[in-house]
Amino acid sequence: MNRETIYIGCDPGSSGGFVILSSSGEVLDVFKTPTSAIEYQDALKKYSDFDKYRVILVKEKVHSQPRHGGKANFTFGHTIGVLETALHFMKITYFDITPQSWMKYYMMKKDKQETQTEWKKRLLVKAKLTFPGKQVYLWNADAFLIAFYAMQVYR
């Protein structure tokens, strides 16, 4: 069976997104993080044809942070739970990768004096340089970089 390998980069936060690359690096799809299992199914169902595709989904392993407050952390946990449940029911295997791991691949590290906004803008520039001519924005830059990382590391 000759299946095409596709690489899915997932920045699972509510302001994140997904990027799907072919084995040649062609951008197949880009979408914001869905909010329900039904939206995940709609967004990913065409890639869950395992006779046609070998799917490598790499999800940023993130966790709640005390500085975000209870409601935000609950919402974040719910979002991750919905994602992992949808992937389970769709039988899509995924790999968790820490932000430090995929950022190390690009030899990028947040400077101590750098604000979060400055850091995100630097990641945006890296994603735009890696994917020239593509519509890379703050909300999908991490997903672009994670998908490219997956394509390089999980071949």
C-alpha positions as CSV (number, residue, x, y, z in Angstrom):
1,M,0.0,0.0,0.0
2,N,1.5,3.3,-1.1
3,R,0.1,6.1,1.1
4,E,1.0,9.7,1.1
5,T,2.4,11.0,4.4
6,I,0.9,14.2,5.6
7,Y,2.2,16.3,8.5
8,I,-0.2,18.2,10.8
9,G,1.2,20.9,13.0
10,C,-1.1,21.7,15.9
11,D,-1.0,24.8,18.2
12,P,-4.0,23.8,20.3
13,G,-4.8,27.0,22.1
14,S,-8.0,28.8,21.4
15,S,-6.0,31.4,19.5
16,G,-3.9,28.8,17.7
17,G,-4.4,26.8,14.6
18,F,-3.5,23.8,12.4
19,V,-1.3,23.5,9.4
20,I,-1.4,20.4,7.1
21,L,1.6,19.8,4.8
22,S,2.1,17.1,2.2
23,S,5.3,15.1,2.2
24,S,6.8,17.5,-0.3
25,G,6.0,20.5,2.0
26,E,3.0,21.8,0.1
27,V,0.5,23.5,2.3
28,L,-2.7,21.5,2.0
29,D,-4.8,23.3,4.6
30,V,-4.7,25.9,7.4
31,F,-7.4,26.5,9.9
32,K,-8.0,28.0,13.3
33,T,-8.3,25.7,16.3
34,P,-11.9,24.3,16.3
35,T,-14.1,24.7,19.3
36,S,-16.0,21.4,19.2
37,A,-15.5,17.8,18.4
38,I,-17.9,18.2,15.3
39,E,-15.7,21.1,14.0
40,Y,-12.6,18.9,14.5
41,Q,-14.2,16.1,12.6
42,D,-15.3,18.4,9.8
43,A,-11.7,19.9,9.5
44,L,-9.8,16.6,9.7
45,K,-12.1,13.9,8.2
46,K,-10.6,14.1,4.7
47,Y,-7.2,13.3,6.3
48,S,-8.5,10.3,8.3
49,D,-8.7,8.1,5.2
50,F,-5.8,5.8,6.3
51,D,-5.8,3.8,3.1
52,K,-4.8,7.1,1.4
53,Y,-2.8,8.9,4.1
54,R,-0.2,8.2,6.7
55,V,-0.9,10.9,9.2
56,I,1.7,12.4,11.5
57,L,0.1,14.9,13.8
58,V,2.4,16.8,16.1
59,K,0.6,18.7,18.9
60,E,2.3,21.3,21.0
61,K,2.3,20.0,24.6
62,V,1.1,23.0,26.6
63,H,-0.3,23.3,30.1
64,S,-2.3,25.7,32.1
65,Q,-0.5,28.6,33.8
66,P,-1.4,30.0,37.2
67,R,-1.1,33.6,35.8
68,H,-4.0,33.0,33.4
69,G,-6.6,32.5,36.1
70,G,-9.1,29.8,36.8
71,K,-11.6,30.4,34.0
72,A,-9.0,30.6,31.3
73,N,-7.3,27.5,32.5
74,F,-10.6,25.6,32.6
75,T,-11.4,26.7,29.1
76,F,-7.9,25.7,27.9
77,G,-8.2,22.3,29.6
78,H,-11.6,21.8,27.9
79,T,-10.1,22.8,24.5
80,I,-7.3,20.2,24.9
81,G,-9.8,17.5,26.1
82,V,-12.1,18.1,23.1
83,L,-9.1,17.9,20.7
84,E,-7.7,14.7,22.2
85,T,-11.1,13.1,22.3
86,A,-11.8,14.0,18.6
87,L,-8.4,12.6,17.6
88,H,-9.0,9.4,19.6
89,F,-12.4,8.8,18.0
90,M,-11.0,9.6,14.5
91,K,-8.2,7.2,15.2
92,I,-5.6,9.8,14.4
93,T,-2.3,9.2,16.3
94,Y,-0.5,12.2,17.6
95,F,2.8,13.1,19.2
96,D,3.1,15.7,21.9
97,I,6.1,18.0,21.6
98,T,7.1,20.7,24.1
99,P,7.5,24.2,22.8
100,Q,11.2,24.1,23.9
101,S,11.8,21.0,21.7
102,W,10.4,22.3,18.4
103,M,11.9,25.8,19.1
104,K,15.3,24.3,19.7
105,Y,15.1,22.8,16.2
106,Y,14.9,26.3,14.8
107,M,17.6,27.4,17.3
108,M,15.2,29.9,18.8
109,K,14.8,30.7,22.4
110,K,12.8,33.5,24.1
111,D,15.2,36.1,25.5
112,K,14.6,37.0,29.2
113,Q,14.0,40.7,28.4
114,E,11.8,39.9,25.4
115,T,8.1,40.5,25.9
116,Q,5.6,37.8,24.8
117,T,4.5,40.0,21.9
118,E,8.1,40.5,20.7
119,W,8.7,36.8,21.0
120,K,5.6,35.9,19.0
121,K,6.5,38.4,16.3
122,R,10.0,36.8,16.1
123,L,8.3,33.3,15.6
124,L,6.1,34.9,13.0
125,V,9.1,36.2,11.0
126,K,10.7,32.7,11.2
127,A,7.5,31.1,9.9
128,K,7.2,33.6,7.0
129,L,10.8,32.9,6.0
130,T,10.2,29.2,6.1
131,F,7.0,29.5,4.1
132,P,7.5,32.5,1.8
133,G,4.3,33.6,0.0
134,K,2.0,31.8,2.3
135,Q,-0.6,33.5,4.5
136,V,1.2,33.2,7.8
137,Y,-0.2,35.2,10.7
138,L,0.3,35.4,14.5
139,W,-2.5,32.8,15.1
140,N,-1.0,30.2,12.7
141,A,2.8,30.9,12.8
142,D,3.5,28.3,15.5
143,A,1.4,25.6,13.7
144,F,3.4,26.3,10.5
145,L,6.7,25.8,12.4
146,I,5.4,22.7,14.2
147,A,4.2,21.2,10.9
148,F,7.6,21.8,9.3
149,Y,9.4,20.4,12.3
150,A,7.2,17.3,12.1
151,M,8.0,16.9,8.4
152,Q,11.8,17.1,9.2
153,V,11.8,14.9,12.3
154,Y,9.1,12.3,11.8
155,R,9.9,11.2,8.3
